[in-house]
Each structure stands twice: as structure tokens, then as C-alpha cells.
Amino acid sequence: HDKKHEKELTELEKHERAKEHDKEHAHGEKKHGGLFGFLHRDKTDPELKEEEAARQERLHHGAGAAAGTTAAAYGQDHEGRNRLHKDPPADHVPMNEGGAIRGSSSTSYGEAPKSGYASQVTGGTGTTAPATGNTGITGSAPLDNTGRTSSAAYEEAPKGGYASQVTGGTGTSALSTGTAPRGGTGGNGNDSGVVIEPHTAPIPNDKDVDKDPLVDGMKKIKFPEPTEHELSTSVYGSHFATQDLPKTEMPEKEMPKDVAYKMIKDELSLDGNPILNLASFCTTYMEEEAEKLMTASMATNFIDYEEYPQSAEIQARCVSMIGRMFNAPTHDDNEASMGTSTIGSSEAIMLGTLAMKKAWQNKRKAAGKPYDKPNIVMNSAVQVCWEKAARYFEVEEKYVYCTPDRYVIDPEEAVNLVDENTIGICAILGSTYTGEYEDVKGINDLLVKRNIDCPIHVDAASGGFVAPFVNPKLEWDFRLEKVISINVSGHKYGLVYPGVGWAVWRSPEYLPKELIFNINYLGADQASFTLNFSKGASQVIGQYYQMIRLGKCGYRAIMLNLTRTADYLSAHLEALGFLILSQTGGKGLPLVAFRLDPEKKRHYDEYAVAHQLRQRGWVVPAYTMAPHSEKLKLMRVVVREDFSKSRCDQLVADIKLAVDTLNKSDTEMIQEQKE
């Protein structure tokens, strides 16, 4: 048929031909099982040959497009002109003899038949297979091969995501499951072919959108339309930015994850900067590699040894390393030291107190003596967790009180307080108030000299990772025979983020069996001696990383640097007129405790200095000394790993500025600030 004859076709004839085709195609689907049945019919079937011959004539195959040329939209002739049917068939996919979609055929419908499949056509000779799923990028129109937008301008694929990707030229299309492939480029087509770019998709009509569900018997699920708030351009353009965050009750509805993240992050921005918080002993810096390991193990429930045996093994390695660092008696076969990880030193101290109390009670019971009035001896400057342990476990507290010129325990006074009901003596390696080391050896020697059967627990929460590297000759650990247990915080000078502590016992005899629970509901028999049960493995992994990453040399280098920085700060504060209450030269923790000189009459105190520093972002606490010396006010700077000399210089400059400002201020202004 030539062009002249094609132009003479009336619209009625076109319509009648389309109806005839629809009828025959529907008959073929019904008889042979739909589109797939048609594709796989026997080519020798006489009826198939007749239908194919009829299709060949209807499609006017011949003089129009060259082999490998594809036309888009419902029926474009071989010259590339649009010939839209009045009622175009919704599922017609013309075929050539080999069962392939013809390169010169009219293709690309908005959505495939009920089975939900659409085809990707690469035109010309070859074969094609159905493609399941969505096409690629939406929002552009197909171009003809001259670069002009064709009359069938497609904008966006339907929500169902079915569409055909058509590409002119010689080649074949491939079967695709999931997302329709983007491939196929035009090759040898002539000007009559319309090239559909890989990022385009046809727009389905309403009938296609509201078609039957993919699975028979299932009603189509309609999701609610997005609200205007959900389509906002940013977090702060949403309605959540104009509402209060939930404070007292869980909200009924959810919010987008990016909104929740940003809103909480904004709230947290009101917190102080941990790096400038010089009141805390807790670690504020770890290497990125350590952080990655800790993040990867956040979901690991450390207590489940059966499921996570390697995490338990890593804990055992840490206990061994720490025990040997504390000079545990590994050479004595009769004393097999043991230990465990904890949430922090508070839990470790609770376990240590329980162990001492239970061991004391067992001895009293064996001797037929009363065991209802246990007591413990400690300095009045202990950390509050010791007071908690005593009260929680009903142990009487016997204090050695501080004096105006002594802020640690006095060995002789401590031993004098020991009686038959004393479960043990607490000695502190690094006071919270001034960082001083208490005389553990002095207490031990007095107990030995007087032949008093009383154990010592060393609270090395802060000093346990400092003294062995800065002052290794100091005897405070298992080298002393009366020391039966030690606790240490991994999240202080152990250089791990908050959440890990360690407790170590000289031998099993100091850890009564009745305190150890055996369980099997995690998949295997295992012992448990903790106040806490479930916990993440992150901090234990972080501790192991630090110990093998840094080694003894690394820890020694860091602790010596901190000690030098603390001495440097002490010298400068003393030059500014402050009195230094902490030890220098590695005789105590790397911190600086200082106070204003009482002999210099000032109209402000340490709290006013702390207030001025807070305005510069520094958190330097001002507080009073322990009971019986509480009239003494002082301040404290904890020198941590990330407190470099440069940052120390900035702090000194701000302290000098604070003092100068207060000297120029009147008493009334300072009183208002204090209030």
C-alpha cells in the first residue's frame, strides 16, 4: 500500500479495522492462555498462520520503516505519522514471524495487560521477552530521531509502574524481572522511527489505573494520598517544625525519620560541649577505627555467651590483661585470679561490697557468731557509689573524716576502726576531690603487723590505668597481701567511651559461689555474676581495641603527657594566685584541684569564677570538700587525653580573664550572678 492509498482511508475504516483486530486478539488470548500463551503457541498451528497473515496485512509491513525501526504510541504508520485509534487496544503487542515484537510495529502502551507485564523493545529483527516491574526515570518526553519531541509526549509512569521502553535500531530485547532495563540504543533505523529515551515512560489512562488487582480475589489497596506537609521541601518546612516535640506521652502518629533526627539533634545542641567539660573523668575521644568497631557491635547482647562466644572471649582477654597489669598472682597455682566486666565502677563496687559481705557472713556463720551487723571502713571523701552500696546492702558505714589539711584516709585511723564486724576497708587510688592516691600499702602493713584479718578493696576507678604507667613502683595492688579485689573504670583513663568497668578478685575464695548464678536459657550453661544482665558488647570491644592498639608504650605515653599537662596547668594557676590542692609529678591523678587564696580578701568566690568560665563554654566545677571539711571551697580541672597544651593555654587565658572581670565587678553584680 502506498502513501496515497493510506491517506484515503477513512476514520471509520480505521475504527472498523481496530475492532476486528481486538476481537481476534481477544479470541486468541482466551483460547491460548493470554499473551504468554500466544507467544508460545506452536508455529505450525494452521490457525496461528492465518492470524499471522491477517496481522501482516493489517500492519502494512513493507515500505515504511527500515528493519530495526520502532514507532511509538498506538499505531504509527511506516512514515512515522500518528494514527491513533479511536478505541486503541489496551493489550495489543504486534508480533513478527519469530514471535518477536516487530521493529516497525506500533508499541509502547501505558500499562501491560492484566498480568501486569510490559515489554522493552529494541526494534528490528530479533526476539523479545516480557519485562516485569517499573521503568526508570520519569518526567520527560520521547524524542524522534531528529531530537524533536514527538506528538506522543509521555510524562510519568503510573503508580503501578508498568511501561514500555522502546528503542529504535537493530537488536533484541531481553527478559527482565524487577525494573525494566535501561539498555538498548538506536542503530540503523530511518527517520520514520521514534526513539524513546531510557528515562521516559508513557502515561496510563484512567481505565489502566483502575484495573483489576494483580492477584485474583484481592481488592486493590489504596494508600492515602500524601498531605501537603509530607511534600514540604525541608524539615523546617514541615508542620513538625511548628509543633512542640512530645514530652509526656508517646505520640499517636509517626513522623519522618529525617524530621525526628533533626529535631532531636537540635534539642541536643543545647547541651554543653563534652570536650570543654573539665568536670568529668569520662573519655571524650576515641579513634575512628574504634568507633567503627563499637558501632558494629552495638546490637550484640554481650551476656549471651552461647550466641556471641567471641565477644565473651574478648572479655576474658581484657580481664587477663587488666589482672596482670594489677600484678595478680598468676605464678601461684592456688590463687587463680578472676574478674568480670561491668557497666562501670559503680557496679564493680557493688559486686565487691557484696562479695566482702557474703565472705564475712560465711566466716561468722561457720564460727557460730552473729552476722547481722556488718560494717565497712572508708574515707569520707569516697565517691557516692560507696555510700549507695553500704545503704543498699545494709552495711554500716565507718568513716575516716578529712581534716583542713588532709583530704585522704589516714591508715592508722582506718585500722583503728576495724572490729569483728568489719567486712573490709575501702582504699581509693585517686580521690574524686583532689586526685590523691591513698596509702594502700600503709593500711596493708598495719593490718599485717597487727595480725588483723580484714581484707582491702581498692577503688582504682580513676587511677587503675594511670599509676601502673606513671608511677609503676607504687605498691597498691595485688602485690599487697591484704588486697583481695580491685575495680577500675574503662571509661575514664581506660580511654573508652562511657559504659564499661572492671572488677578483679585475687582468687575464687573471695568471691563466694552463692553469688554466682548458673543459667541455661540462653542456649548453654553459663555463670553470671553481675547486677546488670543484658548489655551491649560495644564498650568491651572498645576496651580491647585500646589495649592492643596502644599497648603499654601507648598508654604510658598518653598518661605521661597528661601528667605533664597537669603540672603545666598547676604552675600557671599558682602564678595567677591560686592555691594548688592536688599532687604533681605523677604522685596523683592528672588533674588540678585549686582554690582562691583565703588570705587575699576578695568579694567573690570559686563559684563566681566557675560562672565566668561557663560563659566561655568551659565547665570547671566549684564544690565544697567532704564532710567535716565542707567549708573548704575548691575547683577542679580533669586533664583528659584530648586536653592538649594548646587547649590548656586557652583555659589559662580564660581563667585570667575571668579573674580580671570579677576584680572589676562590684559585689552586688556578683551576688546576682550567684543567685
C-alpha positions as CSV (number, residue, x, y, z in Angstrom):
1,H,0.0,0.0,0.0
2,D,1.4,3.3,-0.9
3,K,1.1,6.7,0.8
4,K,-1.7,7.9,-1.4
5,H,-3.8,4.9,-0.6
6,E,-3.1,5.3,3.1
7,K,-4.3,8.9,3.1
8,E,-7.6,7.8,1.5
9,L,-8.5,5.6,4.5
10,T,-11.5,7.0,6.3
11,E,-11.7,7.2,10.1
12,L,-14.5,4.7,10.0
13,E,-12.3,2.2,8.2
14,K,-9.6,2.6,10.7
15,H,-12.1,2.1,13.6
16,E,-13.6,-1.0,12.0
17,R,-10.1,-2.5,11.5
18,A,-9.2,-1.8,15.1
19,K,-12.4,-3.5,16.3
20,E,-11.8,-6.5,14.1
21,H,-8.3,-6.8,15.5
22,D,-9.4,-6.5,19.1
23,K,-11.9,-9.3,18.6
24,E,-9.4,-11.7,17.0
25,H,-6.7,-10.9,19.6
26,A,-9.2,-11.4,22.4
27,H,-10.2,-14.8,20.9
28,G,-6.5,-15.8,20.7
29,E,-5.8,-14.9,24.3
30,K,-8.9,-16.8,25.6
31,K,-8.0,-19.9,23.6
32,H,-4.3,-20.0,24.1
33,G,-3.9,-18.6,27.6
34,G,-3.4,-14.9,27.3
35,L,-0.4,-13.1,26.0
36,F,2.1,-15.7,27.1
37,G,0.1,-18.5,25.6
38,F,0.1,-16.6,22.3
39,L,3.8,-16.2,22.4
40,H,4.4,-19.9,23.0
41,R,1.9,-21.3,20.5
42,D,3.1,-23.9,18.0
43,K,4.2,-22.1,14.8
44,T,2.7,-25.0,12.8
45,D,-0.7,-24.4,14.1
46,P,-2.9,-23.5,11.0
47,E,-5.0,-21.1,12.9
48,L,-1.8,-19.3,14.1
49,K,-0.7,-19.0,10.4
50,E,-4.0,-17.5,9.4
51,E,-3.9,-15.0,12.2
52,E,-0.4,-14.1,11.4
53,A,-1.2,-13.5,7.8
54,A,-4.1,-11.3,8.8
55,R,-1.9,-9.3,11.1
56,Q,0.7,-8.9,8.4
57,E,-1.8,-7.3,6.1
58,R,-3.3,-5.1,8.8
59,L,0.0,-3.7,9.8
60,H,1.1,-2.8,6.2
61,H,4.5,-4.2,6.7
62,G,6.9,-3.1,4.0
63,A,7.9,0.2,2.5
64,G,7.8,2.4,5.6
65,A,10.3,1.9,8.3
66,A,13.6,0.0,7.8
67,A,14.4,-3.1,9.7
68,G,15.1,-2.2,13.3
69,T,12.9,0.9,13.4
70,T,10.2,1.2,16.0
71,A,7.3,3.6,16.2
72,A,5.7,4.7,19.5
73,A,2.1,5.3,20.5
74,Y,-0.9,3.4,19.5
75,G,-0.4,2.8,15.8
76,Q,2.1,5.0,14.0
77,D,2.4,4.2,10.3
78,H,5.6,3.4,8.4
79,E,6.1,7.1,7.8
80,G,6.2,8.0,11.4
81,R,2.7,9.8,11.4
82,N,0.5,9.3,14.4
83,R,-2.7,7.2,13.6
84,L,-4.3,7.0,17.0
85,H,-7.3,4.6,17.0
86,K,-10.5,5.8,18.4
87,D,-10.5,2.9,20.9
88,P,-6.9,1.6,20.9
89,P,-6.5,-1.9,22.2
90,A,-5.1,-1.9,25.7
91,D,-3.0,-5.0,25.4
92,H,-2.1,-5.3,21.7
93,V,1.6,-6.1,21.1
94,P,2.1,-6.9,17.4
95,M,4.5,-9.7,16.5
96,N,6.6,-10.8,13.5
97,E,7.1,-14.4,12.5
98,G,9.6,-15.3,15.1
99,G,7.3,-14.2,17.9
100,A,9.3,-11.0,18.4
101,I,7.7,-7.6,18.6
102,R,8.1,-6.1,15.2
103,G,10.6,-3.3,14.8
104,S,8.2,-1.3,12.6
105,S,5.2,-2.0,14.7
106,S,3.2,0.2,17.0
107,T,4.2,-0.4,20.5
108,S,4.5,1.2,24.0
109,Y,1.3,1.2,25.8
110,G,0.9,2.9,29.2
111,E,0.4,-0.4,31.0
112,A,0.5,-4.0,30.2
113,P,-2.5,-6.4,30.3
114,K,-3.9,-7.8,33.5
115,S,-0.9,-9.9,34.1
116,G,1.0,-6.7,34.7
117,Y,3.8,-7.2,32.2
118,A,5.2,-4.6,29.8
119,S,7.7,-5.0,27.1
120,Q,11.0,-3.4,26.4
121,V,11.5,-3.2,22.6
122,T,14.9,-2.8,21.0
123,G,13.4,-2.9,17.5
124,G,14.1,-4.8,14.3
125,T,14.9,-8.4,13.8
126,G,15.3,-10.5,16.9
127,T,13.3,-11.7,19.9
128,T,11.8,-10.1,22.9
129,A,10.6,-11.3,26.3
130,P,8.3,-9.7,28.8
131,A,9.7,-7.3,31.3
132,T,8.3,-7.2,34.8
133,G,8.3,-4.1,37.0
134,N,8.9,-0.4,36.7
135,T,10.7,1.7,34.2
136,G,13.3,4.1,35.1
137,I,13.2,7.9,35.4
138,T,10.0,9.9,34.7
139,G,9.2,13.4,33.7
140,S,10.5,13.8,30.1
141,A,9.1,13.3,26.7
142,P,10.2,10.9,24.0
143,L,12.2,12.4,21.1
144,D,12.1,11.4,17.5
145,N,15.4,10.6,15.8
146,T,15.9,14.3,14.9
147,G,15.8,15.3,18.5
148,R,12.3,16.8,18.4
149,T,9.7,15.8,20.9
150,S,7.2,13.5,19.3
151,S,3.4,14.1,19.3
152,A,3.1,11.3,21.9
153,A,4.7,13.2,24.8
154,Y,4.9,11.0,27.9
155,E,5.4,12.5,31.3
156,E,5.2,10.0,34.1
157,A,4.6,6.3,34.6
158,P,1.6,5.2,36.5
159,K,1.8,4.4,40.2
160,G,1.8,0.7,39.3
161,G,5.0,1.4,37.5
162,Y,4.3,-0.5,34.3
163,A,5.6,0.9,31.0
164,S,7.5,0.0,27.9
165,Q,10.9,1.3,26.9
166,V,11.3,1.4,23.2
167,T,14.5,1.9,21.3
168,G,14.9,2.1,17.6
169,G,17.6,0.2,15.7
170,T,18.8,-3.3,15.1
171,G,18.9,-5.5,18.1
172,T,17.0,-7.7,20.5
173,S,15.4,-7.1,23.9
174,A,15.9,-9.1,27.0
175,L,13.8,-10.6,29.7
176,S,13.9,-8.5,32.8
177,T,12.4,-9.1,36.2
178,G,12.0,-6.2,38.6
179,T,12.9,-3.0,37.0
180,A,12.8,-2.8,33.2
181,P,16.3,-2.5,31.8
182,R,17.6,0.8,30.6
183,G,19.6,-0.6,27.8
184,G,19.3,-0.6,24.0
185,T,20.4,2.2,21.7
186,G,19.2,3.0,18.2
187,G,21.2,1.8,15.4
188,N,20.1,1.5,11.8
189,G,16.6,3.0,11.8
190,N,15.5,5.6,9.4
191,D,13.7,8.9,10.0
192,S,10.4,7.3,10.4
193,G,11.3,5.7,13.8
194,V,10.5,7.5,17.1
195,V,13.2,6.9,19.7
196,I,12.0,6.7,23.3
197,E,14.8,7.7,25.7
198,P,15.6,5.3,28.5
199,H,14.3,7.8,31.1
200,T,10.8,8.2,29.7
201,A,7.6,6.4,30.4
202,P,4.0,6.6,29.0
203,I,1.1,8.0,30.9
204,P,-1.7,5.4,31.5
205,N,-5.3,6.4,31.2
206,D,-7.9,6.1,34.0
207,K,-9.0,2.6,32.9
208,D,-5.5,1.3,33.2
209,V,-5.1,2.9,36.6
210,D,-8.3,1.4,38.0
211,K,-7.8,-2.0,36.5
212,D,-8.3,-5.3,38.4
213,P,-5.8,-6.3,41.1
214,L,-2.8,-8.4,40.2
215,V,-3.9,-11.3,42.3
216,D,-7.5,-12.5,41.7
217,G,-9.7,-12.2,44.7
218,M,-7.6,-9.4,46.2
219,K,-9.1,-5.9,46.3
220,K,-6.9,-3.1,45.2
221,I,-5.3,-1.5,48.3
222,K,-5.4,2.3,48.1
223,F,-2.8,4.2,50.1
224,P,-3.7,7.6,51.4
225,E,-2.5,10.5,49.4
226,P,0.4,12.4,50.8
227,T,-0.5,15.5,52.7
228,E,0.9,18.9,51.8
229,H,3.1,18.7,54.9
230,E,4.7,15.4,53.7
231,L,5.6,17.1,50.4
232,S,7.4,20.0,52.0
233,T,10.8,21.0,50.8
234,S,12.8,20.6,54.1
235,V,12.4,19.6,57.7
236,Y,11.8,23.1,58.7
237,G,9.1,23.5,56.1
238,S,7.0,20.7,57.6
239,H,4.3,21.2,60.2
240,F,6.5,19.4,62.8
241,A,8.7,22.5,62.9
242,T,5.8,24.5,64.2
243,Q,4.8,22.0,66.9
244,D,6.2,21.0,70.3
245,L,8.1,17.8,70.5
246,P,6.3,15.1,72.5
247,K,7.3,15.4,76.2
248,T,4.9,13.5,78.3
249,E,3.3,10.9,76.1
250,M,4.2,8.9,73.1
251,P,2.5,10.5,70.0
252,E,-0.2,8.6,68.2
253,K,1.2,9.1,64.8
254,E,4.7,8.6,63.4
255,M,7.0,11.3,61.9
256,P,9.5,11.0,59.1
257,K,12.9,9.7,60.2
258,D,14.8,12.8,59.0
259,V,12.5,15.1,60.9
260,A,12.9,13.0,64.1
261,Y,16.6,13.0,63.7
262,K,16.9,16.7,63.1
263,M,14.5,17.7,65.9
264,I,16.3,15.6,68.5
265,K,19.7,16.8,67.2
266,D,18.6,20.4,67.6
267,E,17.5,19.7,71.2
268,L,20.9,18.1,72.0
269,S,22.7,21.2,70.6
270,L,21.7,22.9,73.9
271,D,23.9,20.6,75.8
272,G,27.4,21.7,76.6
273,N,30.4,20.6,74.6
274,P,31.8,17.4,76.2
275,I,35.4,18.4,75.2
276,L,35.1,21.5,77.3
277,N,33.6,19.7,80.2
278,L,36.6,19.6,82.6
279,A,34.5,18.3,85.5
280,S,34.2,14.8,84.1
281,F,36.7,11.9,84.1
282,C,34.9,10.2,81.2
283,T,36.6,9.7,77.9
284,T,35.5,12.1,75.1
285,Y,37.8,11.0,72.3
286,M,38.4,7.7,70.6
287,E,39.9,6.9,67.2
288,E,37.6,6.4,64.2
289,E,38.5,2.8,63.9
290,A,37.5,2.1,67.5
291,E,34.2,3.9,66.9
292,K,33.5,1.7,63.8
293,L,34.1,-1.5,65.8
294,M,31.9,-0.3,68.6
295,T,29.1,0.8,66.3
296,A,29.2,-2.6,64.5
297,S,28.8,-4.4,67.9
298,M,26.0,-2.2,69.3
299,A,23.4,-4.9,68.6
300,T,25.3,-7.7,70.3
301,N,23.9,-8.7,73.6
302,F,27.1,-9.3,75.4
303,I,25.5,-11.5,78.1
304,D,24.6,-14.2,75.6
305,Y,27.9,-16.1,75.6
306,E,26.5,-19.0,73.6
307,E,25.4,-16.8,70.7
308,Y,28.4,-14.5,70.9
309,P,31.3,-16.6,72.1
310,Q,34.0,-14.4,70.6
311,S,32.7,-11.3,72.5
312,A,33.0,-13.4,75.7
313,E,36.5,-14.4,74.7
314,I,37.4,-10.8,74.2
315,Q,36.2,-10.0,77.7
316,A,38.3,-12.8,79.1
317,R,41.3,-11.4,77.3
318,C,40.7,-7.9,78.8
319,V,40.3,-9.4,82.3
320,S,43.6,-11.2,81.9
321,M,45.4,-8.1,80.7
322,I,44.0,-5.9,83.4
323,G,44.6,-8.5,86.1
324,R,48.3,-8.9,85.1
325,M,48.6,-5.1,85.0
326,F,47.4,-5.1,88.6
327,N,50.0,-7.8,89.4
328,A,47.5,-10.6,90.0
329,P,49.3,-13.7,91.5
330,T,49.5,-15.7,88.3
331,H,52.6,-17.6,89.5
332,D,50.6,-19.2,92.3
333,D,48.5,-22.2,91.2
334,N,46.5,-22.0,94.4
335,E,45.3,-18.5,93.6
336,A,43.5,-18.4,90.2
337,S,42.6,-14.7,89.8
338,M,39.3,-13.9,88.1
339,G,37.3,-10.9,87.0
340,T,34.4,-9.6,85.0
341,S,33.3,-6.6,83.0
342,T,30.7,-4.2,84.4
343,I,28.7,-1.2,83.3
344,G,31.2,1.0,85.2
345,S,32.9,1.2,88.6
346,S,29.6,1.7,90.4
347,E,28.5,-1.8,89.5
348,A,32.0,-3.2,90.2
349,I,32.0,-1.6,93.7
350,M,28.6,-3.1,94.4
351,L,29.9,-6.5,93.4
352,G,33.0,-6.0,95.5
353,T,30.9,-5.0,98.5
354,L,28.6,-7.9,98.1
355,A,31.5,-10.4,97.9
356,M,33.1,-9.0,101.0
357,K,29.9,-9.1,103.0
358,K,29.0,-12.6,101.9
359,A,32.5,-13.9,102.7
360,W,32.4,-12.2,106.1
361,Q,28.9,-13.7,106.8
362,N,30.1,-17.2,105.9
363,K,33.0,-17.0,108.3
364,R,30.8,-15.7,111.1
365,K,28.2,-18.5,110.5
366,A,31.0,-21.1,110.5
367,A,32.2,-19.8,113.8
368,G,28.7,-19.6,115.2
369,K,28.8,-15.9,115.7
370,P,26.3,-13.2,114.9
371,Y,26.4,-11.9,111.3
372,D,23.7,-9.3,111.3
373,K,25.7,-6.1,111.8
374,P,28.4,-5.8,109.1
375,N,30.3,-2.5,108.7
376,I,32.8,-1.1,106.2
377,V,35.6,1.4,106.8
378,M,36.2,4.2,104.2
379,N,37.3,7.8,103.8
380,S,34.5,10.4,104.0
381,A,35.7,11.6,100.6
382,V,34.6,8.5,98.8
383,Q,32.6,8.6,95.6
384,V,28.8,8.4,96.2
385,C,28.6,4.9,94.9
386,W,30.2,3.6,98.1
387,E,27.5,5.2,100.2
388,K,24.9,3.6,97.9
389,A,26.5,0.2,98.2
390,A,26.5,0.4,102.0
391,R,22.9,1.5,102.3
392,Y,21.5,-0.8,99.6
393,F,23.2,-3.9,101.1
394,E,22.6,-2.8,104.8
395,V,26.3,-2.3,105.7
396,E,27.2,0.2,108.4
397,E,29.5,3.0,107.2
398,K,32.5,3.8,109.3
399,Y,34.2,7.0,108.1
400,V,37.7,8.4,108.5
401,Y,36.9,12.1,108.1
402,C,39.0,14.6,106.3
403,T,40.7,17.5,108.0
404,P,41.5,21.0,106.8
405,D,45.0,19.8,105.8
406,R,44.3,16.1,104.9
407,Y,41.8,15.0,102.2
408,V,42.6,11.3,102.1
409,I,42.2,8.4,104.5
410,D,44.6,8.1,107.4
411,P,45.9,4.5,107.6
412,E,46.1,4.3,111.4
413,E,42.7,5.8,111.9
414,A,41.3,3.3,109.4
415,V,42.8,0.3,111.0
416,N,41.7,1.5,114.4
417,L,38.1,1.5,113.2
418,V,38.2,-2.2,112.3
419,D,36.4,-4.6,114.5
420,E,35.0,-8.2,114.3
421,N,32.1,-7.0,112.2
422,T,34.2,-5.1,109.6
423,I,33.8,-6.7,106.2
424,G,36.7,-4.7,104.7
425,I,38.5,-1.4,104.2
426,C,38.0,0.7,101.1
427,A,41.1,2.5,99.8
428,I,41.0,4.9,96.9
429,L,43.6,5.2,94.2
430,G,42.7,8.7,93.1
431,S,40.4,10.8,95.1
432,T,37.4,12.3,93.4
433,Y,38.0,15.6,95.2
434,T,41.8,16.1,94.8
435,G,43.1,13.2,92.7
436,E,45.4,12.0,95.5
437,Y,46.3,8.3,96.0
438,E,45.5,6.9,99.4
439,D,48.2,5.0,101.3
440,V,47.1,1.4,100.5
441,K,50.4,0.0,101.5
442,G,50.3,1.8,104.8
443,I,46.9,0.2,105.6
444,N,48.1,-3.2,104.4
445,D,51.2,-3.1,106.6
446,L,49.3,-2.1,109.7
447,L,46.8,-5.0,109.2
448,V,49.7,-7.4,108.8
449,K,51.6,-6.0,111.7
450,R,48.6,-6.3,114.0
451,N,47.6,-9.6,112.6
452,I,44.1,-8.4,111.7
453,D,42.0,-10.5,109.4
454,C,40.5,-7.7,107.3
455,P,40.5,-7.5,103.5
456,I,41.2,-4.4,101.4
457,H,39.2,-3.4,98.3
458,V,41.0,-0.8,96.2
459,D,38.8,1.6,94.3
460,A,41.0,2.3,91.4
461,A,38.3,3.7,89.2
462,S,40.4,6.6,88.1
463,G,44.0,5.6,89.0
464,G,44.0,2.0,87.8
465,F,45.0,2.9,84.3
466,V,47.4,5.8,85.4
467,A,49.5,4.6,88.3
468,P,50.9,1.4,86.5
469,F,52.4,3.6,83.8
470,V,53.3,6.9,85.5
471,N,54.3,5.5,88.9
472,P,54.9,1.8,88.5
473,K,56.9,1.4,91.7
474,L,53.9,2.5,93.8
475,E,52.6,-0.6,95.7
476,W,48.8,-0.5,95.9
477,D,47.6,-3.6,94.0
478,F,47.8,-7.4,94.4
479,R,51.4,-7.1,95.4
480,L,49.9,-6.4,98.8
481,E,48.6,-9.5,100.5
482,K,45.5,-7.9,102.1
483,V,44.3,-6.5,98.8
484,I,41.6,-9.1,97.6
485,S,39.7,-7.1,94.9
486,I,40.2,-4.1,92.7
487,N,37.8,-2.1,90.5
488,V,38.7,0.2,87.6
489,S,36.7,2.3,85.1
490,G,37.5,1.6,81.5
491,H,35.6,4.8,80.5
492,K,37.9,7.0,82.5
493,Y,41.6,6.7,82.0
494,G,41.0,3.4,80.3
495,L,40.2,5.6,77.3
496,V,36.9,4.1,76.3
497,Y,33.6,5.9,75.9
498,P,31.2,5.7,79.0
499,G,29.7,2.4,79.9
500,V,32.5,-0.1,80.9
501,G,34.2,-1.0,84.2
502,W,36.1,-4.0,85.5
503,A,36.2,-5.9,88.8
504,V,39.1,-8.3,89.6
505,W,39.5,-10.7,92.5
506,R,42.7,-12.2,93.8
507,S,41.2,-15.8,93.9
508,P,37.8,-17.6,93.9
509,E,37.8,-17.8,97.7
510,Y,37.0,-14.1,97.9
511,L,34.1,-14.5,95.5
512,P,31.5,-16.8,97.3
513,K,29.8,-19.3,95.0
514,E,26.4,-18.4,96.1
515,L,26.8,-15.0,94.4
516,I,27.3,-16.7,91.0
517,F,24.2,-17.8,89.2
518,N,24.2,-20.5,86.6
519,I,21.7,-20.2,83.7
520,N,20.9,-22.1,80.6
521,Y,18.0,-20.3,78.9
522,L,20.4,-18.5,76.5
523,G,21.3,-21.8,74.9
524,A,24.0,-23.2,77.1
525,D,25.1,-23.4,80.8
526,Q,26.9,-20.3,81.8
527,A,27.8,-18.4,85.0
528,S,26.5,-14.9,85.7
529,F,27.8,-12.5,88.4
530,T,26.5,-9.1,87.6
531,L,23.9,-6.7,88.9
532,N,23.0,-5.9,85.3
533,F,22.1,-8.6,82.8
534,S,21.7,-7.6,79.1
535,K,24.2,-5.1,77.8
536,G,25.9,-4.3,74.5
537,A,29.3,-5.6,73.7
538,S,30.5,-2.2,72.3
539,Q,32.4,-1.0,75.3
540,V,34.2,-4.2,75.9
541,I,35.2,-4.3,72.2
542,G,36.4,-0.7,72.6
543,Q,38.5,-1.6,75.6
544,Y,40.1,-4.4,73.8
545,Y,40.9,-2.2,70.8
546,Q,42.6,0.4,73.0
547,M,44.7,-2.1,74.9
548,I,46.0,-3.9,71.8
549,R,46.2,-0.7,69.7
550,L,48.1,1.3,72.2
551,G,49.9,-1.3,74.2
552,K,51.8,-0.5,77.4
553,C,54.0,2.0,75.5
554,G,51.0,3.9,74.1
555,Y,49.2,4.1,77.5
556,R,52.5,5.2,79.1
557,A,53.0,8.0,76.5
558,I,49.4,9.3,76.9
559,M,49.5,9.2,80.7
560,L,52.9,10.9,80.9
561,N,51.7,13.6,78.6
562,L,48.6,14.2,80.7
563,T,50.7,14.3,83.8
564,R,53.0,16.9,82.2
565,T,50.0,19.0,81.1
566,A,48.5,18.9,84.6
567,D,51.8,20.1,86.1
568,Y,51.9,22.8,83.4
569,L,48.4,24.0,84.4
570,S,49.3,23.9,88.1
571,A,52.3,26.1,87.6
572,H,50.2,28.7,85.7
573,L,47.4,28.7,88.2
574,E,49.8,29.1,91.1
575,A,51.3,32.1,89.2
576,L,47.8,33.6,89.0
577,G,47.5,33.4,92.8
578,F,45.6,30.2,93.3
579,L,46.4,27.6,95.9
580,I,47.0,24.1,94.5
581,L,45.5,21.2,96.5
582,S,46.4,18.3,94.2
583,Q,49.6,16.4,93.8
584,T,52.1,17.0,91.0
585,G,54.9,14.9,89.4
586,G,52.7,11.8,88.9
587,K,52.0,11.3,92.6
588,G,48.3,11.6,91.9
589,L,45.9,11.7,89.1
590,P,46.5,14.1,86.2
591,L,44.1,16.7,87.5
592,V,44.4,20.1,89.1
593,A,42.4,21.0,92.2
594,F,42.8,24.6,93.2
595,R,41.2,27.3,95.3
596,L,41.4,31.1,95.8
597,D,43.9,32.2,98.4
598,P,41.8,33.0,101.6
599,E,44.4,35.5,102.8
600,K,43.7,37.7,99.9
601,K,40.4,39.3,100.7
602,R,38.1,39.1,97.6
603,H,34.5,39.9,97.1
604,Y,33.9,36.8,95.1
605,D,34.5,33.1,95.5
606,E,35.2,30.0,93.4
607,Y,31.6,29.7,92.3
608,A,31.8,33.1,90.7
609,V,35.0,32.1,88.8
610,A,33.2,28.9,87.6
611,H,30.3,31.0,86.4
612,Q,32.5,33.3,84.4
613,L,34.2,30.3,82.8
614,R,30.9,28.9,81.9
615,Q,30.1,31.9,79.8
616,R,33.2,31.0,77.7
617,G,31.9,27.4,77.3
618,W,34.2,25.8,80.0
619,V,32.7,23.5,82.6
620,V,35.0,23.8,85.6
621,P,33.2,22.7,88.7
622,A,33.3,24.6,92.0
623,Y,32.3,22.5,95.1
624,T,32.9,22.0,98.8
625,M,35.2,19.4,100.4
626,A,33.9,16.2,102.0
627,P,32.2,16.1,105.4
628,H,34.0,17.7,108.4
629,S,35.9,20.0,105.9
630,E,32.9,21.2,103.9
631,K,33.7,24.8,104.5
632,L,36.6,24.5,102.1
633,K,35.7,25.5,98.6
634,L,37.7,24.4,95.6
635,M,37.7,23.9,91.8
636,R,38.9,21.1,89.7
637,V,40.2,20.5,86.2
638,V,40.4,16.9,85.0
639,V,43.1,16.6,82.3
640,R,41.9,14.0,79.8
641,E,43.5,12.6,76.7
642,D,42.2,15.3,74.4
643,F,43.2,18.2,76.7
644,S,46.4,19.3,74.8
645,K,48.8,22.0,75.8
646,S,47.2,24.4,73.3
647,R,43.8,23.9,74.8
648,C,45.3,24.3,78.3
649,D,46.7,27.7,77.2
650,Q,43.2,28.8,76.1
651,L,41.9,27.7,79.5
652,V,44.6,29.6,81.4
653,A,43.8,32.8,79.3
654,D,40.1,32.5,80.1
655,I,40.7,31.9,83.8
656,K,42.9,35.1,83.9
657,L,40.1,36.9,82.0
658,A,37.5,35.7,84.5
659,V,39.5,36.8,87.5
660,D,40.2,40.2,85.9
661,T,36.5,40.6,85.1
662,L,35.5,39.7,88.7
663,N,38.1,42.1,90.2
664,K,36.4,44.9,88.3
665,S,32.9,43.8,89.2
666,D,31.0,45.1,92.2
667,T,29.7,42.9,95.0
668,E,26.0,43.4,94.0
669,M,26.5,42.1,90.5
670,I,28.4,39.0,91.7
671,Q,25.6,38.3,94.2
672,E,23.0,38.5,91.4
673,Q,25.0,36.0,89.3
674,K,25.3,33.6,92.3
675,E,21.6,33.7,92.9
